[in-house]
Amino acid sequence: MSLTDKLGNNVKSVALAGIIGLSSSSALADTIYIDTNWTFDEINNLLDGNPETFGKDGQTDPVRNDVVEFALGTYQVPLIRDAKFKSNIDGITIIGQGPGLTIFRGNSPDGGLIWEVQGQDVSIGLFSMENSRGGLKVDGDRAYNNVYVGYIDSEGLDIHYIYDQQKASGRIDTPSVFVDHLNLIDGTTSFHWNDRDQIVDYTDKFMEGDNVSIDGTGNGIDPPMIIEDGHVIETRGTDWRNCLFQNMQSTFVPRAYEGLPGRLSGNAPSFCGESNINHATLYELGIGVGNWEENNPNKFLDNEGRPIWGSIATGPWYKDRQNRFIGYIGAKEPAFIPRVSAVRPR
């Protein structure tokens, strides 16, 4: 399933179809509906992969290809140590009704985690996260692969997304975690590779993504780096596209850029916009293709934070050779958009 297939005249319904499609096959899928009458324990019993525990009214666990759909409302993590919503089942899709409509709320802005995802072929998205130190973690206690995270708003989290260090059986050159249409506001770290033992090589799994908006975090993407003789020879997971980085105040760390591909490399962050960044930008350093910098957001975003049609945020770098529109900057869709394609194929 390509990311292009997620967008259409109805962003919610087409995005939903795309999210489900990433973890489904030709087998018939069931949908399990959860509303705010479910308790925290009932929700986690449903998603724990243990056939001996049950959800509300004896609901059994979903199986591969099933969809777990959360209704409108707020779902609260209780004030219990290490409490979080947790999925431990392969091949399922977990969705809400959309950012701002389905909300997962942590138990304290000073600690804890909202979501933990384990396993393979898992898709999760269409909700908001708030009031927690950590947002969503892809946990490495068992093998993960083909984890898709999309269409999520998160605000005020210290670390928005975390993924554990985990090695594949051989060299890996495609992302094991893929994200798109994430809107991250404030906090310290946007995406954090949770390095456990400092041993970094080409078998380490990594994350990449498209159409991400990061506004006001201390730093952005913290990927694994291949280090030899004390120098970064390659940064893994650098193929990020159509992202928007704003109001980031972290200091410039040369080592973080040392392993990034240079100008005209298709494997570097590309077609990304930068605005009011404290440190040297991708644009200034000549990294990637089609990156740009503009420190007056009114020139490229409307009053709802959407890209302005015809501005730099929908400029010529988002068109193909036939001058057809194929993309835009950040997580929010422009108010007006020609319906050809929205993002590059995965």
C-alpha positions in Angstrom: 0.0 0.0 0.0 1.4 3.4 -0.9 1.0 6.5 1.1 -0.5 8.1 -1.9 -3.6 5.9 -1.5 -4.3 7.4 1.9 -5.5 10.7 0.7 -8.6 11.7 -1.3 -11.7 13.8 -1.1 -12.4 12.7 2.5 -9.1 12.7 4.3 -10.5 10.9 7.4 -12.0 8.0 5.5 -9.2 7.6 3.0 -6.5 7.8 5.6 -8.4 5.2 7.6 -8.5 2.9 4.6 -4.8 3.4 4.1 -3.9 2.7 7.7 -5.9 -0.4 7.7 -4.5 -1.5 4.4 -1.0 -1.5 5.7 -1.6 -4.4 8.0 -4.4 -6.3 6.2 -4.4 -9.0 3.6 -7.2 -10.7 1.7 -8.5 -12.3 4.8 -11.7 -10.9 6.2 -11.2 -8.5 9.1 -13.4 -7.9 12.1 -13.7 -4.5 13.8 -13.8 -4.3 17.6 -15.3 -1.0 18.8 -14.2 0.6 22.0 -15.8 3.6 23.7 -15.2 5.5 26.9 -17.3 3.1 28.9 -14.4 0.6 28.7 -12.1 0.7 31.6 -8.3 1.0 31.2 -7.8 -2.7 32.3 -10.5 -3.9 29.8 -8.7 -2.1 26.9 -5.3 -3.5 27.8 -6.8 -7.0 28.4 -8.1 -6.8 24.8 -4.8 -5.9 23.4 -2.3 -8.0 25.5 -2.3 -11.1 23.2 -3.3 -13.3 26.2 -6.4 -15.4 25.4 -7.1 -15.8 29.1 -7.9 -12.1 29.6 -10.9 -10.3 28.1 -12.2 -6.9 27.2 -15.5 -5.5 28.1 -18.4 -8.0 28.2 -16.0 -10.9 27.5 -14.6 -9.5 24.2 -11.8 -11.7 23.1 -8.5 -10.4 21.7 -8.3 -9.3 18.0 -6.4 -11.5 15.6 -4.3 -10.6 12.5 -6.1 -8.3 10.1 -8.6 -7.1 12.7 -9.2 -3.5 13.5 -9.6 -2.0 16.9 -11.5 1.3 16.6 -11.8 3.8 19.5 -14.8 6.1 19.6 -14.9 9.8 20.2 -13.7 10.8 23.7 -10.8 10.9 26.1 -9.1 7.7 27.3 -7.1 8.2 30.5 -4.0 6.4 31.7 -4.6 5.8 35.4 -2.3 7.2 38.1 -0.4 3.9 38.5 3.3 3.4 38.1 4.3 2.2 34.6 0.6 2.3 33.4 0.1 2.8 29.6 -2.0 1.6 26.8 -0.2 -1.4 25.3 -0.6 -3.5 22.2 1.1 -6.8 21.9 -0.6 -8.5 18.9 0.8 -8.8 15.4 -1.0 -7.7 12.3 -3.7 -5.4 13.8 -4.8 -1.9 13.2 -5.6 0.5 16.1 -7.4 3.7 15.2 -9.3 6.6 16.6 -11.7 9.0 14.9 -9.0 11.6 14.2 -6.8 14.0 16.0 -8.7 16.1 18.5 -11.6 13.7 18.4 -10.1 10.6 20.0 -7.7 11.7 22.8 -5.3 9.5 24.8 -4.2 11.3 28.0 -1.3 10.4 30.2 -1.3 10.5 33.9 1.3 13.2 34.4 3.3 15.6 32.2 6.4 14.7 34.3 6.5 11.0 33.7 5.1 7.9 32.1 4.2 6.8 28.6 0.8 6.8 26.8 1.2 4.0 24.2 3.5 1.0 23.8 3.4 -1.0 20.6 5.0 -4.4 20.2 5.1 -6.8 17.3 5.0 -6.8 13.5 2.7 -5.5 10.8 1.0 -3.1 13.2 -0.7 0.2 12.2 -1.8 2.8 14.7 -3.1 6.4 14.3 -6.0 8.9 14.0 -5.9 10.3 17.5 -4.2 12.8 19.8 -1.8 12.4 22.8 -1.4 14.8 25.7 -0.3 15.1 29.4 2.6 12.7 29.5 6.4 12.7 29.5 6.5 10.1 26.7 4.1 9.6 23.9 4.3 6.4 21.8 7.0 3.8 22.0 7.8 1.0 19.6 9.1 -1.5 22.1 11.9 -4.0 21.3 11.2 -6.7 23.9 10.2 -8.8 20.9 10.9 -8.5 17.2 9.2 -5.5 15.5 8.9 -4.7 11.8 6.5 -2.9 9.4 5.1 -0.7 12.2 3.1 2.3 10.8 2.2 5.3 12.8 0.2 8.1 11.2 -2.3 11.0 11.6 -1.5 11.8 15.3 -1.3 15.1 17.1 0.8 15.4 20.2 1.5 18.4 22.3 3.6 19.2 25.3 5.2 15.8 25.6 8.9 15.7 26.6 9.6 12.8 24.2 6.9 12.4 21.6 8.1 9.1 19.9 10.6 6.4 21.0 11.7 3.3 19.3 14.1 0.7 20.8 17.4 -0.3 19.4 16.9 -3.7 17.8 18.9 -5.7 15.2 17.8 -7.5 12.1 19.3 -10.9 11.1 21.3 -9.1 8.3 21.9 -5.6 6.9 18.8 -3.5 6.7 18.2 -0.7 4.3 14.5 0.0 4.7 12.7 1.4 7.7 11.1 -0.9 10.3 9.0 2.0 11.6 7.4 4.4 9.2 5.5 7.5 10.2 3.5 10.2 8.4 1.1 13.1 9.1 2.3 13.5 12.6 1.9 17.0 14.2 4.3 17.5 17.2 4.2 20.6 19.4 6.6 21.6 22.2 8.7 19.3 24.3 12.3 18.3 24.3 12.7 15.4 21.7 10.5 14.6 18.7 11.8 11.2 17.7 14.3 9.3 19.9 16.2 6.1 19.0 16.5 4.4 22.3 20.2 3.3 22.2 20.8 0.6 24.8 24.3 -0.6 24.3 26.0 1.9 22.0 26.8 -0.9 19.4 25.6 0.6 16.1 26.0 -1.2 12.7 24.1 -1.8 9.5 21.8 -4.4 11.1 20.2 -1.8 13.4 16.5 -1.1 12.6 15.6 2.5 12.0 12.6 4.9 11.4 11.7 7.2 8.5 8.7 9.3 7.5 6.9 11.8 5.4 4.7 14.9 6.1 5.7 15.5 9.7 5.3 18.9 11.4 7.6 19.7 14.4 7.0 23.0 16.2 8.9 24.1 19.3 10.6 20.9 20.4 14.2 21.1 21.5 15.4 18.9 18.8 13.9 16.8 16.0 15.0 13.4 14.7 17.6 11.5 16.8 18.6 8.6 14.5 21.2 5.8 14.9 24.7 6.6 13.6 27.4 4.4 12.2 30.6 5.3 14.0 34.2 4.4 13.1 37.3 5.8 14.7 35.2 8.3 16.6 33.6 9.7 13.5 30.1 9.4 12.1 30.5 7.8 8.7 26.8 7.3 8.1 23.5 8.3 9.7 20.7 5.8 9.3 17.1 6.6 8.7 17.7 9.9 6.9 15.2 9.6 4.1 12.5 12.0 5.5 10.4 14.0 3.1 7.9 16.9 3.0 8.5 17.7 6.7 8.2 21.1 8.5 10.6 22.1 11.3 9.7 25.3 13.2 10.9 27.1 16.4 13.5 24.6 17.4 16.0 25.8 20.0 18.6 23.1 20.3 22.2 24.1 19.8 24.2 23.1 16.7 25.9 19.7 17.2 28.3 19.1 14.2 28.5 15.4 14.9 24.7 15.0 14.4 25.2 16.2 10.8 28.5 14.5 10.1 27.0 11.4 8.6 24.2 13.0 6.6 24.3 12.8 2.8 25.1 16.0 1.1 23.3 18.2 -1.5 21.5 16.3 -4.3 21.4 13.1 -2.3 18.0 11.4 -2.5 18.7 9.6 0.8 18.9 12.8 2.9 16.0 14.8 4.4 14.5 16.4 1.3 11.7 18.8 0.3 11.6 19.9 3.9 10.9 23.5 5.2 12.6 25.1 8.1 11.5 28.2 10.0 13.1 30.0 13.0 15.6 27.3 13.8 18.3 28.2 16.3 21.0 26.0 14.8 22.3 25.6 11.3 19.6 24.3 9.0 19.6 21.6 6.4 19.2 24.3 3.8 22.2 26.2 5.1 24.3 23.1 5.2 23.4 22.0 1.7 21.9 18.7 2.8 19.3 17.0 0.8 17.2 18.1 -2.2 14.6 20.8 -2.4 14.9 22.0 1.3 14.1 25.6 2.0 14.1 28.2 4.8 11.6 31.0 5.5 11.4 32.6 8.9 8.1 34.3 8.4 5.4 31.6 8.7 2.7 33.9 7.5 4.2 33.6 4.0 3.6 29.8 3.8 1.0 28.9 6.5 -2.5 30.1 7.0 -4.1 31.0 10.4 -4.9 27.3 10.9 -1.3 26.2 10.2 -2.1 24.8 6.8 0.2 25.3 3.8 -0.9 28.2 1.6 -1.6 27.2 -1.9 0.9 28.8 -4.3 3.4 29.6 -1.5 6.8 28.1 -0.9 5.1 25.3 1.0 3.4 24.1 -2.2 6.2 25.2 -4.5 7.7 23.7 -7.6 9.6 21.1 -5.7 6.2 19.5 -4.9 5.4 19.0 -8.6 6.4 16.4 -11.0 7.9 16.9 -14.5 4.4 17.3 -15.9 3.8 20.1 -13.4 1.3 18.0 -11.5 1.0 18.6 -7.8 2.5 15.7 -5.8 3.0 17.0 -2.3 3.1 19.7 0.4 5.0 20.6 3.5 4.1 19.3 7.0 1.3 17.2 8.5 -1.7 19.4 7.7 -3.3 19.3 4.3 -3.7 22.6 2.4 -7.2 24.0 2.5 -7.2 23.7 -1.3 -5.4 20.8 -3.0 -5.6 19.4 -6.5 -6.6 15.8 -6.1 -3.7 14.1 -7.9 -1.4 12.8 -5.3 -0.4 14.0 -1.9 2.8 12.2 -0.9 5.4 10.0 -2.4 4.9 6.2 -2.5 6.3 4.3 0.5 
